[in-house]
Amino acid sequence: MALEAFLAKWSTSGGAERANKDSFLRDLCDVLGVPHPDPKTGDPAKDGYVFERDAKLHHPDGSFTTGFIDLDKRGCFLLEAKQGTDAGHAKVGTAKRGTGAWFTEMDRALGQARNYAESLPAGEALPPFLVTCDLGHCFELYAQFDGSREYRPFPNAPNKRIFLHELDKRPELLDVLRAVFVDPMSLDPSKRSANVTREIAEELAALAADLEKAGHPAESVATFLMRCIFTMFAEDVGLLPVSRGARFRIAPATTPRCASSRSRFLARPMYSGPESVRSASSSTPTANASKRSTPTSRSPACTTCWRSSAPARS
């Protein structure tokens, strides 16, 4: 099913969770390009990806009841569905969307999903994701990647909710939902951070090698790179009011004069204030991200600004 057809079909539905749940989720699978859930067999060992999986809920008095998980995919996610309605709809369903009652019901859906996760058989790992869904309206994502059993909003509280009307404008959200279905651990922020750190380390190593080949002492290169790293950190946390058009690029390496010039340009606001950024931005060279040129010579002027410990005050 094409995304446009999916949105048109489900954007006007509401107030009929039981009637719509399975059809909606099958259509979602088609949009994401993932397999449909399997038929339920009643054998827990075989029912790894099914609608209405049995969940044995234990109570403080020692009794138990059997609940049913709306959609469960072992090792990936557990989903609890609701369906509210928009203002003016003839039916109410779970609750009118956007009201306090609706938020309360979505919180209750998360509580149900948590209880179902805790009811899984001994030896079965908790799924990385809990998903609550208002059919035809939105998904809410909660994750635990570290085995802590503490599900937290994913990727964070302000961005945990994916609205259907966003899917055609932000295709990356489809990628997130697809990963929840087929490779949830790929969304683990610690792994993504490790990959980014590795890439940055490779770029810094290449830059260090280029500058050392140009004749700069290893200690001076290391000091310069530490200043670059601190400068980028200062920019990210807001200490450097650098405009979007003047962002610093470590890679690729260029001449020592250019590298030092960029470093001094970025550090200047910490000494002289944000006005120096605007006055310097027009004359600061921009790194070309598609090539790496190895410096072959160094002028006296380059040596002077390479060795300067701090930019001069303006």
Wavefront OBJ file of the C-alpha trace (Angstrom):
o trace
v 0.000 0.000 0.000
v 1.285 3.454 -0.901
v 1.740 5.921 1.942
v -0.729 8.388 0.416
v -3.441 5.726 0.238
v -2.721 4.650 3.812
v -3.061 8.199 5.127
v -6.234 8.838 3.160
v -7.798 5.585 4.350
v -7.093 5.978 8.053
v -7.067 9.725 8.707
v -10.870 9.848 8.963
v -11.324 6.688 11.031
v -12.033 6.831 14.743
v -13.704 5.387 17.797
v -13.533 1.709 16.794
v -10.362 0.151 18.175
v -11.458 -3.488 18.060
v -12.875 -3.262 14.556
v -9.915 -1.353 13.099
v -6.791 -2.532 14.926
v -5.726 -5.528 12.840
v -6.548 -3.907 9.491
v -4.691 -0.730 10.410
v -1.571 -2.583 11.550
v -1.525 -4.835 8.479
v -1.741 -1.770 6.262
v 1.085 -0.207 8.267
v 3.206 -3.301 7.590
v 2.588 -2.851 3.863
v 3.643 0.795 4.015
v 6.816 -0.120 5.911
v 7.566 -3.080 3.662
v 7.693 -5.585 6.539
v 5.903 -8.952 6.891
v 2.400 -9.202 8.345
v 1.966 -10.874 11.751
v 1.673 -14.657 11.676
v -1.501 -16.603 12.493
v -1.795 -17.322 16.201
v -1.313 -21.005 17.096
v -1.774 -20.979 20.882
v 1.758 -22.358 21.286
v 3.866 -19.650 22.994
v 7.031 -21.040 21.410
v 5.598 -20.458 17.934
v 3.641 -17.263 18.542
v 6.581 -14.878 18.206
v 4.838 -12.339 15.987
v 1.085 -12.344 16.426
v -2.006 -10.350 17.263
v -3.646 -10.992 20.622
v -0.809 -12.899 22.267
v -1.831 -14.374 25.623
v -0.397 -12.621 28.666
v -0.684 -14.149 32.140
v -1.166 -11.275 34.582
v -0.423 -12.100 38.225
v -2.180 -10.265 41.063
v -1.057 -9.572 44.668
v -3.499 -12.141 46.098
v -1.851 -14.905 44.088
v -4.547 -15.109 41.433
v -4.023 -14.366 37.778
v -5.997 -13.340 34.739
v -5.259 -13.683 31.062
v -4.835 -10.547 29.024
v -4.178 -10.165 25.332
v -1.356 -8.153 23.785
v -2.662 -6.243 20.778
v 0.500 -6.953 18.747
v 3.700 -8.548 19.927
v 6.903 -9.271 18.036
v 9.355 -11.144 20.207
v 12.665 -9.348 20.574
v 11.351 -6.187 18.916
v 8.269 -4.537 20.416
v 4.995 -4.887 22.234
v 2.134 -2.683 21.021
v -1.018 -1.542 22.796
v -3.653 0.127 20.621
v -6.398 2.640 21.330
v -8.521 4.766 19.031
v -9.760 8.194 19.943
v -11.626 10.670 17.765
v -11.232 14.234 16.600
v -13.566 17.004 17.681
v -16.877 16.803 15.868
v -16.745 13.047 15.311
v -19.992 11.238 16.065
v -18.262 8.648 18.261
v -15.946 9.215 21.202
v -13.942 5.997 21.273
v -11.047 6.057 23.713
v -11.357 9.834 24.190
v -11.459 13.064 22.243
v -7.954 13.723 20.957
v -6.067 16.592 22.505
v -8.105 16.566 25.718
v -6.880 15.685 29.178
v -8.884 12.474 28.999
v -7.021 11.453 25.843
v -3.597 11.955 27.435
v -4.767 9.987 30.474
v -5.910 7.116 28.285
v -2.616 7.035 26.406
v -0.795 6.881 29.741
v -3.035 3.977 30.719
v -2.157 2.256 27.461
v 1.521 2.566 28.400
v 0.722 1.083 31.825
v -0.989 -1.869 30.145
v 1.983 -2.388 27.857
v 4.365 -2.323 30.840
v 2.259 -4.914 32.668
v 2.199 -7.162 29.622
v 5.974 -6.864 29.250
v 6.468 -7.846 32.889
v 4.157 -10.843 32.373
v 6.327 -12.414 29.676
v 7.581 -15.930 30.495
v 10.717 -16.330 32.573
v 13.725 -16.456 30.313
v 12.181 -14.278 27.613
v 13.901 -10.933 27.367
v 11.825 -7.788 27.499
v 11.365 -6.209 24.080
v 13.448 -3.106 23.360
v 10.307 -1.103 22.540
v 6.855 -0.517 23.918
v 4.558 1.184 21.426
v 1.234 2.801 22.218
v -0.898 3.705 19.252
v -4.003 5.781 18.630
v -5.094 4.113 15.396
v -5.097 6.540 12.505
v -3.590 9.325 14.611
v -0.222 8.647 16.223
v 2.342 6.277 17.709
v 4.184 6.789 20.999
v 7.568 5.094 21.437
v 9.237 3.971 24.671
v 12.512 2.094 24.780
v 14.938 0.254 27.022
v 18.166 -1.016 25.465
v 20.218 -1.681 28.576
v 18.172 -4.376 30.310
v 17.176 -1.978 33.070
v 13.448 -2.688 32.542
v 12.928 1.074 32.665
v 11.133 2.156 29.506
v 11.784 5.783 28.660
v 10.339 8.011 25.932
v 12.203 7.515 22.670
v 14.188 9.372 21.497
v 13.115 11.777 24.249
v 9.919 13.043 25.854
v 9.214 15.919 23.418
v 9.691 13.670 20.365
v 8.219 10.340 21.474
v 5.001 10.866 19.487
v 4.900 10.229 15.729
v 1.783 11.602 14.074
v 0.447 10.009 10.925
v 0.147 13.368 9.199
v 3.937 13.793 9.548
v 4.856 10.615 7.694
v 4.665 12.043 4.179
v 6.668 15.133 5.186
v 9.339 13.387 7.270
v 10.339 10.079 5.675
v 12.911 9.489 8.399
v 10.002 8.703 10.732
v 9.071 5.766 8.501
v 12.658 4.558 8.878
v 12.289 4.691 12.661
v 9.040 2.687 12.606
v 10.559 0.181 10.184
v 13.539 -0.294 12.494
v 11.205 -0.904 15.453
v 9.700 -3.784 13.464
v 12.859 -5.365 12.056
v 16.003 -4.101 13.830
v 15.162 -2.196 17.019
v 18.665 -2.363 18.453
v 19.911 -0.271 15.533
v 18.122 2.633 17.254
v 20.149 2.249 20.458
v 21.680 5.731 20.984
v 24.823 4.259 22.552
v 25.589 2.352 19.355
v 24.859 5.346 17.177
v 27.100 7.516 19.369
v 29.885 4.940 19.135
v 29.653 4.973 15.329
v 29.780 8.767 15.205
v 32.705 8.841 17.644
v 34.582 6.322 15.500
v 34.031 8.399 12.355
v 35.204 11.583 14.076
v 38.282 9.808 15.445
v 39.190 8.663 11.926
v 38.844 12.214 10.585
v 40.962 13.643 13.392
v 43.645 10.998 12.835
v 43.759 11.831 9.122
v 44.010 15.548 9.863
v 46.785 14.948 12.399
v 48.719 12.880 9.868
v 48.365 15.588 7.204
v 49.611 18.311 9.529
v 52.533 16.245 10.815
v 53.537 15.507 7.217
v 53.643 19.276 6.696
v 56.351 19.496 9.348
v 54.420 20.480 12.442
v 55.559 18.891 15.730
v 53.281 16.158 17.055
v 52.774 18.018 20.347
v 51.646 21.183 18.526
v 49.261 19.168 16.344
v 47.754 17.479 19.414
v 47.277 20.832 21.157
v 45.642 22.305 18.074
v 43.220 19.385 17.722
v 42.278 19.597 21.395
v 41.419 23.268 20.845
v 39.310 22.302 17.836
v 37.416 19.708 19.865
v 36.801 22.150 22.692
v 35.662 24.810 20.222
v 33.098 22.463 18.670
v 31.893 21.480 22.145
v 31.585 25.154 23.089
v 29.547 25.797 19.956
v 27.210 22.846 20.616
v 26.451 23.925 24.190
v 25.909 27.543 23.190
v 29.121 29.155 24.463
v 29.932 30.082 20.869
v 27.133 31.976 19.095
v 28.295 30.806 15.668
v 25.732 31.192 12.902
v 24.633 28.227 10.809
v 26.622 29.521 7.840
v 29.872 29.678 9.794
v 30.021 26.212 11.334
v 33.451 24.721 11.784
v 34.569 21.661 9.802
v 37.500 19.531 10.949
v 37.753 17.511 7.760
v 39.285 17.664 5.291
v 42.698 19.040 6.186
v 43.864 22.106 4.329
v 46.908 24.356 4.678
v 48.127 25.103 8.204
v 47.349 28.789 7.598
v 43.718 27.977 6.824
v 43.364 25.516 9.702
v 44.749 27.980 12.189
v 42.663 30.786 10.720
v 39.475 28.794 11.230
v 40.471 27.889 14.770
v 41.150 31.522 15.663
v 37.902 32.641 13.971
v 35.901 30.237 16.121
v 37.703 31.021 19.341
v 37.430 34.810 18.894
v 33.854 35.082 20.306
v 35.063 33.621 23.594
v 37.466 36.541 23.832
v 35.669 39.330 21.994
v 31.948 38.502 21.940
v 29.535 37.451 19.196
v 30.019 40.592 17.058
v 33.436 39.273 16.033
v 31.784 36.256 14.436
v 29.723 38.401 12.110
v 32.668 40.607 11.176
v 34.959 37.636 10.504
v 32.564 35.244 8.799
v 32.821 36.835 5.368
v 36.604 36.382 5.226
v 36.905 32.928 6.810
v 37.656 30.113 4.320
v 35.144 27.265 4.098
v 36.376 23.666 4.108
v 35.499 21.533 1.078
v 33.882 18.377 2.488
v 34.427 16.308 -0.663
v 38.257 16.456 -0.883
v 41.292 16.253 1.391
v 44.381 18.171 0.317
v 47.702 17.491 1.996
v 49.708 20.594 2.861
v 53.170 20.656 1.340
v 54.706 23.867 2.618
v 54.510 26.334 5.457
v 55.132 30.050 5.298
v 56.524 32.155 8.173
v 53.096 33.693 8.554
v 51.593 30.239 8.982
v 54.183 29.412 11.633
v 53.346 32.567 13.528
v 49.616 31.961 13.704
v 50.049 28.214 14.258
v 52.068 28.845 17.385
v 49.933 31.670 18.768
v 48.364 30.549 22.033
v 45.219 32.674 21.702
v 43.571 35.004 19.237
v 44.330 38.649 19.691
v 41.663 40.743 21.307
v 39.879 43.022 18.818
l 1 2 3 4 5 6 7 8 9 10 11 12 13 14 15 16 17 18 19 20 21 22 23 24 25 26 27 28 29 30 31 32 33 34 35 36 37 38 39 40 41 42 43 44 45 46 47 48 49 50 51 52 53 54 55 56 57 58 59 60 61 62 63 64 65 66 67 68 69 70 71 72 73 74 75 76 77 78 79 80 81 82 83 84 85 86 87 88 89 90 91 92 93 94 95 96 97 98 99 100 101 102 103 104 105 106 107 108 109 110 111 112 113 114 115 116 117 118 119 120 121 122 123 124 125 126 127 128 129 130 131 132 133 134 135 136 137 138 139 140 141 142 143 144 145 146 147 148 149 150 151 152 153 154 155 156 157 158 159 160 161 162 163 164 165 166 167 168 169 170 171 172 173 174 175 176 177 178 179 180 181 182 183 184 185 186 187 188 189 190 191 192 193 194 195 196 197 198 199 200 201 202 203 204 205 206 207 208 209 210 211 212 213 214 215 216 217 218 219 220 221 222 223 224 225 226 227 228 229 230 231 232 233 234 235 236 237 238 239 240 241 242 243 244 245 246 247 248 249 250 251 252 253 254 255 256 257 258 259 260 261 262 263 264 265 266 267 268 269 270 271 272 273 274 275 276 277 278 279 280 281 282 283 284 285 286 287 288 289 290 291 292 293 294 295 296 297 298 299 300 301 302 303 304 305 306 307 308 309 310 311 312 313 314
